[in-house]
Amino acid sequence: MPVYMVDRNLPGVTTEQLAAAQKAAIETCQQFTAKGTPVRYLRTTFVPGEARCMCLFEAASADIVRRVNEAAKIPYTRVVDALDLTPKSS
């Protein structure tokens, strides 16, 4: 399934708010999947010095990822195609 990166600018965000956003993303993905629209949250990388957050999702389209983030009420700047180059464990 294609991977998409959600780019976020989150000035002033706290660790608790990041954790809540991550939980909301995971739960919203599960709801979409349960209703027949498969989407999976993969991971988040946060750069505190820039207040920038990048989240990876697997979905059939960028539109699905946008809809998940809007339903979860998590602000984002853009959704773009991405390649997840995490090495597979052996």
mmCIF file as gemmi writes it, N, C-alpha and C atoms, coordinates in Angstrom:
data_model
loop_
_atom_site.group_PDB
_atom_site.id
_atom_site.type_symbol
_atom_site.label_atom_id
_atom_site.label_alt_id
_atom_site.label_comp_id
_atom_site.label_asym_id
_atom_site.label_entity_id
_atom_site.label_seq_id
_atom_site.pdbx_PDB_ins_code
_atom_site.Cartn_x
_atom_site.Cartn_y
_atom_site.Cartn_z
_atom_site.occupancy
_atom_site.B_iso_or_equiv
_atom_site.pdbx_formal_charge
_atom_site.auth_seq_id
_atom_site.auth_asym_id
_atom_site.pdbx_PDB_model_num
ATOM 1 N N . MET Axp A 1 ? 0.853 -1.18 0 1 0 ? 1 A 1
ATOM 2 C CA . MET Axp A 1 ? 0 0 0 1 0 ? 1 A 1
ATOM 3 C C . MET Axp A 1 ? 0.897 1.241 0 1 0 ? 1 A 1
ATOM 4 N N . PRO Axp A 2 ? 0.522 2.287 -0.719 1 0 ? 2 A 1
ATOM 5 C CA . PRO Axp A 2 ? 1.328 3.514 -0.76 1 0 ? 2 A 1
ATOM 6 C C . PRO Axp A 2 ? 1.47 4.162 0.624 1 0 ? 2 A 1
ATOM 7 N N . VAL Axp A 3 ? 2.579 4.885 0.788 1 0 ? 3 A 1
ATOM 8 C CA . VAL Axp A 3 ? 2.865 5.594 2.039 1 0 ? 3 A 1
ATOM 9 C C . VAL Axp A 3 ? 2.782 7.093 1.766 1 0 ? 3 A 1
ATOM 10 N N . TYR Axp A 4 ? 2.197 7.81 2.722 1 0 ? 4 A 1
ATOM 11 C CA . TYR Axp A 4 ? 2.065 9.269 2.625 1 0 ? 4 A 1
ATOM 12 C C . TYR Axp A 4 ? 2.603 9.91 3.896 1 0 ? 4 A 1
ATOM 13 N N . MET Axp A 5 ? 3.264 11.061 3.715 1 0 ? 5 A 1
ATOM 14 C CA . MET Axp A 5 ? 3.756 11.825 4.85 1 0 ? 5 A 1
ATOM 15 C C . MET Axp A 5 ? 2.837 13.021 5.073 1 0 ? 5 A 1
ATOM 16 N N . VAL Axp A 6 ? 2.453 13.191 6.327 1 0 ? 6 A 1
ATOM 17 C CA . VAL Axp A 6 ? 1.664 14.355 6.725 1 0 ? 6 A 1
ATOM 18 C C . VAL Axp A 6 ? 2.623 15.299 7.425 1 0 ? 6 A 1
ATOM 19 N N . ASP Axp A 7 ? 2.744 16.494 6.891 1 0 ? 7 A 1
ATOM 20 C CA . ASP Axp A 7 ? 3.661 17.51 7.415 1 0 ? 7 A 1
ATOM 21 C C . ASP Axp A 7 ? 2.854 18.464 8.292 1 0 ? 7 A 1
ATOM 22 N N . ARG Axp A 8 ? 3.377 18.734 9.488 1 0 ? 8 A 1
ATOM 23 C CA . ARG Axp A 8 ? 2.66 19.607 10.42 1 0 ? 8 A 1
ATOM 24 C C . ARG Axp A 8 ? 3.605 20.643 11.026 1 0 ? 8 A 1
ATOM 25 N N . ASN Axp A 9 ? 3.138 21.855 11.193 1 0 ? 9 A 1
ATOM 26 C CA . ASN Axp A 9 ? 3.847 22.887 11.963 1 0 ? 9 A 1
ATOM 27 C C . ASN Axp A 9 ? 3.05 23.058 13.242 1 0 ? 9 A 1
ATOM 28 N N . LEU Axp A 10 ? 3.693 22.777 14.377 1 0 ? 10 A 1
ATOM 29 C CA . LEU Axp A 10 ? 2.984 22.774 15.653 1 0 ? 10 A 1
ATOM 30 C C . LEU Axp A 10 ? 3.711 23.612 16.704 1 0 ? 10 A 1
ATOM 31 N N . PRO Axp A 11 ? 3.826 24.919 16.482 1 0 ? 11 A 1
ATOM 32 C CA . PRO Axp A 11 ? 4.514 25.754 17.469 1 0 ? 11 A 1
ATOM 33 C C . PRO Axp A 11 ? 3.802 25.7 18.822 1 0 ? 11 A 1
ATOM 34 N N . GLY Axp A 12 ? 4.598 25.551 19.877 1 0 ? 12 A 1
ATOM 35 C CA . GLY Axp A 12 ? 4.053 25.546 21.226 1 0 ? 12 A 1
ATOM 36 C C . GLY Axp A 12 ? 3.404 24.243 21.66 1 0 ? 12 A 1
ATOM 37 N N . VAL Axp A 13 ? 3.481 23.206 20.833 1 0 ? 13 A 1
ATOM 38 C CA . VAL Axp A 13 ? 2.847 21.931 21.182 1 0 ? 13 A 1
ATOM 39 C C . VAL Axp A 13 ? 3.591 21.279 22.354 1 0 ? 13 A 1
ATOM 40 N N . THR Axp A 14 ? 2.836 20.647 23.245 1 0 ? 14 A 1
ATOM 41 C CA . THR Axp A 14 ? 3.424 19.947 24.386 1 0 ? 14 A 1
ATOM 42 C C . THR Axp A 14 ? 3.535 18.458 24.076 1 0 ? 14 A 1
ATOM 43 N N . THR Axp A 15 ? 4.297 17.762 24.88 1 0 ? 15 A 1
ATOM 44 C CA . THR Axp A 15 ? 4.426 16.309 24.693 1 0 ? 15 A 1
ATOM 45 C C . THR Axp A 15 ? 3.078 15.627 24.884 1 0 ? 15 A 1
ATOM 46 N N . GLU Axp A 16 ? 2.301 16.13 25.808 1 0 ? 16 A 1
ATOM 47 C CA . GLU Axp A 16 ? 0.969 15.566 26.052 1 0 ? 16 A 1
ATOM 48 C C . GLU Axp A 16 ? 0.063 15.764 24.83 1 0 ? 16 A 1
ATOM 49 N N . GLN Axp A 17 ? 0.139 16.935 24.221 1 0 ? 17 A 1
ATOM 50 C CA . GLN Axp A 17 ? -0.668 17.2 23.02 1 0 ? 17 A 1
ATOM 51 C C . GLN Axp A 17 ? -0.227 16.317 21.856 1 0 ? 17 A 1
ATOM 52 N N . LEU Axp A 18 ? 1.08 16.096 21.732 1 0 ? 18 A 1
ATOM 53 C CA . LEU Axp A 18 ? 1.579 15.198 20.682 1 0 ? 18 A 1
ATOM 54 C C . LEU Axp A 18 ? 1.062 13.783 20.9 1 0 ? 18 A 1
ATOM 55 N N . ALA Axp A 19 ? 1.106 13.318 22.145 1 0 ? 19 A 1
ATOM 56 C CA . ALA Axp A 19 ? 0.624 11.975 22.468 1 0 ? 19 A 1
ATOM 57 C C . ALA Axp A 19 ? -0.87 11.854 22.171 1 0 ? 19 A 1
ATOM 58 N N . ALA Axp A 20 ? -1.638 12.895 22.501 1 0 ? 20 A 1
ATOM 59 C CA . ALA Axp A 20 ? -3.079 12.881 22.244 1 0 ? 20 A 1
ATOM 60 C C . ALA Axp A 20 ? -3.36 12.863 20.74 1 0 ? 20 A 1
ATOM 61 N N . ALA Axp A 21 ? -2.583 13.615 19.974 1 0 ? 21 A 1
ATOM 62 C CA . ALA Axp A 21 ? -2.76 13.642 18.517 1 0 ? 21 A 1
ATOM 63 C C . ALA Axp A 21 ? -2.43 12.278 17.919 1 0 ? 21 A 1
ATOM 64 N N . GLN Axp A 22 ? -1.367 11.66 18.408 1 0 ? 22 A 1
ATOM 65 C CA . GLN Axp A 22 ? -0.99 10.334 17.925 1 0 ? 22 A 1
ATOM 66 C C . GLN Axp A 22 ? -2.105 9.329 18.224 1 0 ? 22 A 1
ATOM 67 N N . LYS Axp A 23 ? -2.627 9.372 19.428 1 0 ? 23 A 1
ATOM 68 C CA . LYS Axp A 23 ? -3.72 8.475 19.81 1 0 ? 23 A 1
ATOM 69 C C . LYS Axp A 23 ? -4.944 8.705 18.916 1 0 ? 23 A 1
ATOM 70 N N . ALA Axp A 24 ? -5.272 9.97 18.663 1 0 ? 24 A 1
ATOM 71 C CA . ALA Axp A 24 ? -6.416 10.298 17.803 1 0 ? 24 A 1
ATOM 72 C C . ALA Axp A 24 ? -6.198 9.774 16.386 1 0 ? 24 A 1
ATOM 73 N N . ALA Axp A 25 ? -4.974 9.906 15.87 1 0 ? 25 A 1
ATOM 74 C CA . ALA Axp A 25 ? -4.668 9.409 14.522 1 0 ? 25 A 1
ATOM 75 C C . ALA Axp A 25 ? -4.842 7.897 14.45 1 0 ? 25 A 1
ATOM 76 N N . ILE Axp A 26 ? -4.327 7.196 15.438 1 0 ? 26 A 1
ATOM 77 C CA . ILE Axp A 26 ? -4.426 5.727 15.46 1 0 ? 26 A 1
ATOM 78 C C . ILE Axp A 26 ? -5.884 5.297 15.54 1 0 ? 26 A 1
ATOM 79 N N . GLU Axp A 27 ? -6.643 5.9 16.459 1 0 ? 27 A 1
ATOM 80 C CA . GLU Axp A 27 ? -8.045 5.525 16.633 1 0 ? 27 A 1
ATOM 81 C C . GLU Axp A 27 ? -8.883 5.853 15.399 1 0 ? 27 A 1
ATOM 82 N N . THR Axp A 28 ? -8.607 6.989 14.772 1 0 ? 28 A 1
ATOM 83 C CA . THR Axp A 28 ? -9.368 7.37 13.581 1 0 ? 28 A 1
ATOM 84 C C . THR Axp A 28 ? -9.042 6.429 12.419 1 0 ? 28 A 1
ATOM 85 N N . CYS Axp A 29 ? -7.787 6.037 12.285 1 0 ? 29 A 1
ATOM 86 C CA . CYS Axp A 29 ? -7.421 5.044 11.261 1 0 ? 29 A 1
ATOM 87 C C . CYS Axp A 29 ? -8.186 3.741 11.491 1 0 ? 29 A 1
ATOM 88 N N . GLN Axp A 30 ? -8.261 3.313 12.743 1 0 ? 30 A 1
ATOM 89 C CA . GLN Axp A 30 ? -8.985 2.075 13.057 1 0 ? 30 A 1
ATOM 90 C C . GLN Axp A 30 ? -10.466 2.2 12.695 1 0 ? 30 A 1
ATOM 91 N N . GLN Axp A 31 ? -11.056 3.367 12.96 1 0 ? 31 A 1
ATOM 92 C CA . GLN Axp A 31 ? -12.47 3.58 12.615 1 0 ? 31 A 1
ATOM 93 C C . GLN Axp A 31 ? -12.684 3.535 11.108 1 0 ? 31 A 1
ATOM 94 N N . PHE Axp A 32 ? -11.809 4.209 10.354 1 0 ? 32 A 1
ATOM 95 C CA . PHE Axp A 32 ? -11.924 4.195 8.886 1 0 ? 32 A 1
ATOM 96 C C . PHE Axp A 32 ? -11.787 2.768 8.362 1 0 ? 32 A 1
ATOM 97 N N . THR Axp A 33 ? -10.808 2.039 8.885 1 0 ? 33 A 1
ATOM 98 C CA . THR Axp A 33 ? -10.56 0.665 8.441 1 0 ? 33 A 1
ATOM 99 C C . THR Axp A 33 ? -11.761 -0.218 8.751 1 0 ? 33 A 1
ATOM 100 N N . ALA Axp A 34 ? -12.322 -0.064 9.946 1 0 ? 34 A 1
ATOM 101 C CA . ALA Axp A 34 ? -13.493 -0.861 10.339 1 0 ? 34 A 1
ATOM 102 C C . ALA Axp A 34 ? -14.687 -0.594 9.432 1 0 ? 34 A 1
ATOM 103 N N . LYS Axp A 35 ? -14.753 0.61 8.859 1 0 ? 35 A 1
ATOM 104 C CA . LYS Axp A 35 ? -15.86 0.968 7.964 1 0 ? 35 A 1
ATOM 105 C C . LYS Axp A 35 ? -15.536 0.685 6.499 1 0 ? 35 A 1
ATOM 106 N N . GLY Axp A 36 ? -14.411 -0.016 6.244 1 0 ? 36 A 1
ATOM 107 C CA . GLY Axp A 36 ? -14.103 -0.436 4.878 1 0 ? 36 A 1
ATOM 108 C C . GLY Axp A 36 ? -13.12 0.434 4.11 1 0 ? 36 A 1
ATOM 109 N N . THR Axp A 37 ? -12.508 1.43 4.774 1 0 ? 37 A 1
ATOM 110 C CA . THR Axp A 37 ? -11.497 2.261 4.117 1 0 ? 37 A 1
ATOM 111 C C . THR Axp A 37 ? -10.167 2.024 4.82 1 0 ? 37 A 1
ATOM 112 N N . PRO Axp A 38 ? -9.378 1.064 4.33 1 0 ? 38 A 1
ATOM 113 C CA . PRO Axp A 38 ? -8.135 0.725 5.01 1 0 ? 38 A 1
ATOM 114 C C . PRO Axp A 38 ? -7.131 1.885 5.032 1 0 ? 38 A 1
ATOM 115 N N . VAL Axp A 39 ? -6.647 2.177 6.212 1 0 ? 39 A 1
ATOM 116 C CA . VAL Axp A 39 ? -5.613 3.198 6.398 1 0 ? 39 A 1
ATOM 117 C C . VAL Axp A 39 ? -4.889 2.853 7.693 1 0 ? 39 A 1
ATOM 118 N N . ARG Axp A 40 ? -3.571 3.022 7.681 1 0 ? 40 A 1
ATOM 119 C CA . ARG Axp A 40 ? -2.784 2.651 8.854 1 0 ? 40 A 1
ATOM 120 C C . ARG Axp A 40 ? -1.799 3.755 9.207 1 0 ? 40 A 1
ATOM 121 N N . TYR Axp A 41 ? -1.806 4.142 10.468 1 0 ? 41 A 1
ATOM 122 C CA . TYR Axp A 41 ? -0.805 5.072 11.004 1 0 ? 41 A 1
ATOM 123 C C . TYR Axp A 41 ? 0.474 4.273 11.206 1 0 ? 41 A 1
ATOM 124 N N . LEU Axp A 42 ? 1.61 4.802 10.736 1 0 ? 42 A 1
ATOM 125 C CA . LEU Axp A 42 ? 2.872 4.095 10.888 1 0 ? 42 A 1
ATOM 126 C C . LEU Axp A 42 ? 3.728 4.654 12.023 1 0 ? 42 A 1
ATOM 127 N N . ARG Axp A 43 ? 4.019 5.957 11.948 1 0 ? 43 A 1
ATOM 128 C CA . ARG Axp A 43 ? 4.885 6.563 12.969 1 0 ? 43 A 1
ATOM 129 C C . ARG Axp A 43 ? 4.953 8.06 12.791 1 0 ? 43 A 1
ATOM 130 N N . THR Axp A 44 ? 5.509 8.715 13.814 1 0 ? 44 A 1
ATOM 131 C CA . THR Axp A 44 ? 5.685 10.159 13.815 1 0 ? 44 A 1
ATOM 132 C C . THR Axp A 44 ? 7.115 10.501 14.181 1 0 ? 44 A 1
ATOM 133 N N . THR Axp A 45 ? 7.643 11.512 13.523 1 0 ? 45 A 1
ATOM 134 C CA . THR Axp A 45 ? 8.93 12.097 13.9 1 0 ? 45 A 1
ATOM 135 C C . THR Axp A 45 ? 8.671 13.563 14.204 1 0 ? 45 A 1
ATOM 136 N N . PHE Axp A 46 ? 9.131 14.004 15.372 1 0 ? 46 A 1
ATOM 137 C CA . PHE Axp A 46 ? 8.933 15.398 15.781 1 0 ? 46 A 1
ATOM 138 C C . PHE Axp A 46 ? 10.287 16.071 15.917 1 0 ? 46 A 1
ATOM 139 N N . VAL Axp A 47 ? 10.422 17.273 15.361 1 0 ? 47 A 1
ATOM 140 C CA . VAL Axp A 47 ? 11.651 18.064 15.439 1 0 ? 47 A 1
ATOM 141 C C . VAL Axp A 47 ? 11.349 19.255 16.351 1 0 ? 47 A 1
ATOM 142 N N . PRO Axp A 48 ? 11.668 19.138 17.652 1 0 ? 48 A 1
ATOM 143 C CA . PRO Axp A 48 ? 11.288 20.178 18.609 1 0 ? 48 A 1
ATOM 144 C C . PRO Axp A 48 ? 11.824 21.571 18.269 1 0 ? 48 A 1
ATOM 145 N N . GLY Axp A 49 ? 13.052 21.66 17.799 1 0 ? 49 A 1
ATOM 146 C CA . GLY Axp A 49 ? 13.648 22.958 17.501 1 0 ? 49 A 1
ATOM 147 C C . GLY Axp A 49 ? 12.929 23.72 16.397 1 0 ? 49 A 1
ATOM 148 N N . GLU Axp A 50 ? 12.18 23.005 15.567 1 0 ? 50 A 1
ATOM 149 C CA . GLU Axp A 50 ? 11.435 23.632 14.473 1 0 ? 50 A 1
ATOM 150 C C . GLU Axp A 50 ? 9.926 23.532 14.66 1 0 ? 50 A 1
ATOM 151 N N . ALA Axp A 51 ? 9.502 22.878 15.743 1 0 ? 51 A 1
ATOM 152 C CA . ALA Axp A 51 ? 8.077 22.623 15.995 1 0 ? 51 A 1
ATOM 153 C C . ALA Axp A 51 ? 7.431 21.952 14.786 1 0 ? 51 A 1
ATOM 154 N N . ARG Axp A 52 ? 8.19 21.066 14.157 1 0 ? 52 A 1
ATOM 155 C CA . ARG Axp A 52 ? 7.725 20.393 12.94 1 0 ? 52 A 1
ATOM 156 C C . ARG Axp A 52 ? 7.517 18.91 13.22 1 0 ? 52 A 1
ATOM 157 N N . CYS Axp A 53 ? 6.445 18.4 12.684 1 0 ? 53 A 1
ATOM 158 C CA . CYS Axp A 53 ? 6.065 17.019 12.919 1 0 ? 53 A 1
ATOM 159 C C . CYS Axp A 53 ? 5.784 16.369 11.566 1 0 ? 53 A 1
ATOM 160 N N . MET Axp A 54 ? 6.296 15.158 11.371 1 0 ? 54 A 1
ATOM 161 C CA . MET Axp A 54 ? 6.069 14.42 10.142 1 0 ? 54 A 1
ATOM 162 C C . MET Axp A 54 ? 5.523 13.042 10.509 1 0 ? 54 A 1
ATOM 163 N N . CYS Axp A 55 ? 4.347 12.724 9.992 1 0 ? 55 A 1
ATOM 164 C CA . CYS Axp A 55 ? 3.693 11.46 10.312 1 0 ? 55 A 1
ATOM 165 C C . CYS Axp A 55 ? 3.542 10.634 9.04 1 0 ? 55 A 1
ATOM 166 N N . LEU Axp A 56 ? 3.778 9.337 9.151 1 0 ? 56 A 1
ATOM 167 C CA . LEU Axp A 56 ? 3.625 8.444 8.006 1 0 ? 56 A 1
ATOM 168 C C . LEU Axp A 56 ? 2.37 7.602 8.155 1 0 ? 56 A 1
ATOM 169 N N . PHE Axp A 57 ? 1.655 7.474 7.042 1 0 ? 57 A 1
ATOM 170 C CA . PHE Axp A 57 ? 0.439 6.667 6.972 1 0 ? 57 A 1
ATOM 171 C C . PHE Axp A 57 ? 0.508 5.788 5.733 1 0 ? 57 A 1
ATOM 172 N N . GLU Axp A 58 ? -0.129 4.618 5.803 1 0 ? 58 A 1
ATOM 173 C CA . GLU Axp A 58 ? -0.345 3.779 4.624 1 0 ? 58 A 1
ATOM 174 C C . GLU Axp A 58 ? -1.811 3.889 4.251 1 0 ? 58 A 1
ATOM 175 N N . ALA Axp A 59 ? -2.089 4.141 2.987 1 0 ? 59 A 1
ATOM 176 C CA . ALA Axp A 59 ? -3.471 4.243 2.508 1 0 ? 59 A 1
ATOM 177 C C . ALA Axp A 59 ? -3.465 4.14 0.987 1 0 ? 59 A 1
ATOM 178 N N . ALA Axp A 60 ? -4.63 3.932 0.423 1 0 ? 60 A 1
ATOM 179 C CA . ALA Axp A 60 ? -4.748 3.832 -1.031 1 0 ? 60 A 1
ATOM 180 C C . ALA Axp A 60 ? -4.563 5.184 -1.713 1 0 ? 60 A 1
ATOM 181 N N . SER Axp A 61 ? -4.818 6.289 -0.974 1 0 ? 61 A 1
ATOM 182 C CA . SER Axp A 61 ? -4.679 7.61 -1.596 1 0 ? 61 A 1
ATOM 183 C C . SER Axp A 61 ? -4.374 8.677 -0.542 1 0 ? 61 A 1
ATOM 184 N N . ALA Axp A 62 ? -3.842 9.792 -1.019 1 0 ? 62 A 1
ATOM 185 C CA . ALA Axp A 62 ? -3.582 10.938 -0.142 1 0 ? 62 A 1
ATOM 186 C C . ALA Axp A 62 ? -4.892 11.496 0.398 1 0 ? 62 A 1
ATOM 187 N N . ASP Axp A 63 ? -5.962 11.404 -0.382 1 0 ? 63 A 1
ATOM 188 C CA . ASP Axp A 63 ? -7.247 11.92 0.055 1 0 ? 63 A 1
ATOM 189 C C . ASP Axp A 63 ? -7.734 11.203 1.314 1 0 ? 63 A 1
ATOM 190 N N . ILE Axp A 64 ? -7.539 9.902 1.386 1 0 ? 64 A 1
ATOM 191 C CA . ILE Axp A 64 ? -7.937 9.146 2.579 1 0 ? 64 A 1
ATOM 192 C C . ILE Axp A 64 ? -7.159 9.646 3.792 1 0 ? 64 A 1
ATOM 193 N N . VAL Axp A 65 ? -5.873 9.877 3.61 1 0 ? 65 A 1
ATOM 194 C CA . VAL Axp A 65 ? -5.038 10.369 4.712 1 0 ? 65 A 1
ATOM 195 C C . VAL Axp A 65 ? -5.512 11.756 5.152 1 0 ? 65 A 1
ATOM 196 N N . ARG Axp A 66 ? -5.849 12.616 4.202 1 0 ? 66 A 1
ATOM 197 C CA . ARG Axp A 66 ? -6.395 13.943 4.54 1 0 ? 66 A 1
ATOM 198 C C . ARG Axp A 66 ? -7.678 13.806 5.352 1 0 ? 66 A 1
ATOM 199 N N . ARG Axp A 67 ? -8.561 12.937 4.886 1 0 ? 67 A 1
ATOM 200 C CA . ARG Axp A 67 ? -9.843 12.74 5.574 1 0 ? 67 A 1
ATOM 201 C C . ARG Axp A 67 ? -9.644 12.233 6.997 1 0 ? 67 A 1
ATOM 202 N N . VAL Axp A 68 ? -8.697 11.335 7.199 1 0 ? 68 A 1
ATOM 203 C CA . VAL Axp A 68 ? -8.4 10.828 8.548 1 0 ? 68 A 1
ATOM 204 C C . VAL Axp A 68 ? -7.941 11.966 9.445 1 0 ? 68 A 1
ATOM 205 N N . ASN Axp A 69 ? -7.019 12.783 8.97 1 0 ? 69 A 1
ATOM 206 C CA . ASN Axp A 69 ? -6.492 13.879 9.786 1 0 ? 69 A 1
ATOM 207 C C . ASN Axp A 69 ? -7.552 14.93 10.08 1 0 ? 69 A 1
ATOM 208 N N . GLU Axp A 70 ? -8.419 15.184 9.123 1 0 ? 70 A 1
ATOM 209 C CA . GLU Axp A 70 ? -9.506 16.137 9.351 1 0 ? 70 A 1
ATOM 210 C C . GLU Axp A 70 ? -10.519 15.574 10.352 1 0 ? 70 A 1
ATOM 211 N N . ALA Axp A 71 ? -10.84 14.29 10.23 1 0 ? 71 A 1
ATOM 212 C CA . ALA Axp A 71 ? -11.776 13.665 11.171 1 0 ? 71 A 1
ATOM 213 C C . ALA Axp A 71 ? -11.191 13.627 12.585 1 0 ? 71 A 1
ATOM 214 N N . ALA Axp A 72 ? -9.867 13.438 12.683 1 0 ? 72 A 1
ATOM 215 C CA . ALA Axp A 72 ? -9.198 13.4 13.993 1 0 ? 72 A 1
ATOM 216 C C . ALA Axp A 72 ? -8.939 14.8 14.539 1 0 ? 72 A 1
ATOM 217 N N . LYS Axp A 73 ? -9.207 15.816 13.712 1 0 ? 73 A 1
ATOM 218 C CA . LYS Axp A 73 ? -8.997 17.226 14.082 1 0 ? 73 A 1
ATOM 219 C C . LYS Axp A 73 ? -7.531 17.524 14.43 1 0 ? 73 A 1
ATOM 220 N N . ILE Axp A 74 ? -6.637 16.973 13.597 1 0 ? 74 A 1
ATOM 221 C CA . ILE Axp A 74 ? -5.202 17.216 13.763 1 0 ? 74 A 1
ATOM 222 C C . ILE Axp A 74 ? -4.756 18.137 12.628 1 0 ? 74 A 1
ATOM 223 N N . PRO Axp A 75 ? -4.234 19.322 12.953 1 0 ? 75 A 1
ATOM 224 C CA . PRO Axp A 75 ? -3.827 20.259 11.901 1 0 ? 75 A 1
ATOM 225 C C . PRO Axp A 75 ? -2.649 19.719 11.082 1 0 ? 75 A 1
ATOM 226 N N . TYR Axp A 76 ? -2.64 20.059 9.801 1 0 ? 76 A 1
ATOM 227 C CA . TYR Axp A 76 ? -1.537 19.66 8.933 1 0 ? 76 A 1
ATOM 228 C C . TYR Axp A 76 ? -1.338 20.719 7.863 1 0 ? 76 A 1
ATOM 229 N N . THR Axp A 77 ? -0.123 20.728 7.304 1 0 ? 77 A 1
ATOM 230 C CA . THR Axp A 77 ? 0.204 21.671 6.247 1 0 ? 77 A 1
ATOM 231 C C . THR Axp A 77 ? 0.026 21.046 4.874 1 0 ? 77 A 1
ATOM 232 N N . ARG Axp A 78 ? 0.433 19.776 4.77 1 0 ? 78 A 1
ATOM 233 C CA . ARG Axp A 78 ? 0.326 19.095 3.479 1 0 ? 78 A 1
ATOM 234 C C . ARG Axp A 78 ? 0.402 17.586 3.669 1 0 ? 78 A 1
ATOM 235 N N . VAL Axp A 79 ? -0.049 16.872 2.648 1 0 ? 79 A 1
ATOM 236 C CA . VAL Axp A 79 ? 0.064 15.415 2.584 1 0 ? 79 A 1
ATOM 237 C C . VAL Axp A 79 ? 0.764 15.112 1.263 1 0 ? 79 A 1
ATOM 238 N N . VAL Axp A 80 ? 1.89 14.378 1.329 1 0 ? 80 A 1
ATOM 239 C CA . VAL Axp A 80 ? 2.66 14.09 0.121 1 0 ? 80 A 1
ATOM 240 C C . VAL Axp A 80 ? 3.038 12.611 0.062 1 0 ? 80 A 1
ATOM 241 N N . ASP Axp A 81 ? 3.271 12.131 -1.165 1 0 ? 81 A 1
ATOM 242 C CA . ASP Axp A 81 ? 3.779 10.774 -1.346 1 0 ? 81 A 1
ATOM 243 C C . ASP Axp A 81 ? 5.116 10.655 -0.633 1 0 ? 81 A 1
ATOM 244 N N . ALA Axp A 82 ? 5.375 9.486 -0.06 1 0 ? 82 A 1
ATOM 245 C CA . ALA Axp A 82 ? 6.638 9.282 0.649 1 0 ? 82 A 1
ATOM 246 C C . ALA Axp A 82 ? 7.113 7.847 0.436 1 0 ? 82 A 1
ATOM 247 N N . LEU Axp A 83 ? 8.372 7.63 0.697 1 0 ? 83 A 1
ATOM 248 C CA . LEU Axp A 83 ? 8.94 6.29 0.689 1 0 ? 83 A 1
ATOM 249 C C . LEU Axp A 83 ? 9.396 5.987 2.11 1 0 ? 83 A 1
ATOM 250 N N . ASP Axp A 84 ? 8.922 4.898 2.667 1 0 ? 84 A 1
ATOM 251 C CA . ASP Axp A 84 ? 9.35 4.474 4.001 1 0 ? 84 A 1
ATOM 252 C C . ASP Axp A 84 ? 10.545 3.548 3.815 1 0 ? 84 A 1
ATOM 253 N N . LEU Axp A 85 ? 11.718 4.041 4.165 1 0 ? 85 A 1
ATOM 254 C CA . LEU Axp A 85 ? 12.953 3.285 3.938 1 0 ? 85 A 1
ATOM 255 C C . LEU Axp A 85 ? 13.458 2.611 5.219 1 0 ? 85 A 1
ATOM 256 N N . THR Axp A 86 ? 12.564 2.375 6.168 1 0 ? 86 A 1
ATOM 257 C CA . THR Axp A 86 ? 12.932 1.678 7.401 1 0 ? 86 A 1
ATOM 258 C C . THR Axp A 86 ? 13.379 0.275 7.051 1 0 ? 86 A 1
ATOM 259 N N . PRO Axp A 87 ? 14.58 -0.122 7.502 1 0 ? 87 A 1
ATOM 260 C CA . PRO Axp A 87 ? 15.043 -1.471 7.189 1 0 ? 87 A 1
ATOM 261 C C . PRO Axp A 87 ? 14.128 -2.54 7.821 1 0 ? 87 A 1
ATOM 262 N N . LYS Axp A 88 ? 13.881 -3.57 7.077 1 0 ? 88 A 1
ATOM 263 C CA . LYS Axp A 88 ? 13.077 -4.679 7.591 1 0 ? 88 A 1
ATOM 264 C C . LYS Axp A 88 ? 13.96 -5.521 8.505 1 0 ? 88 A 1
ATOM 265 N N . SER Axp A 89 ? 13.422 -5.922 9.67 1 0 ? 89 A 1
ATOM 266 C CA . SER Axp A 89 ? 14.212 -6.766 10.579 1 0 ? 89 A 1
ATOM 267 C C . SER Axp A 89 ? 14.248 -8.18 10.034 1 0 ? 89 A 1
ATOM 268 N N . SER Axp A 90 ? 15.359 -8.855 10.286 1 0 ? 90 A 1
ATOM 269 C CA . SER Axp A 90 ? 15.489 -10.215 9.742 1 0 ? 90 A 1
ATOM 270 C C . SER Axp A 90 ? 15.105 -11.284 10.701 1 0 ? 90 A 1
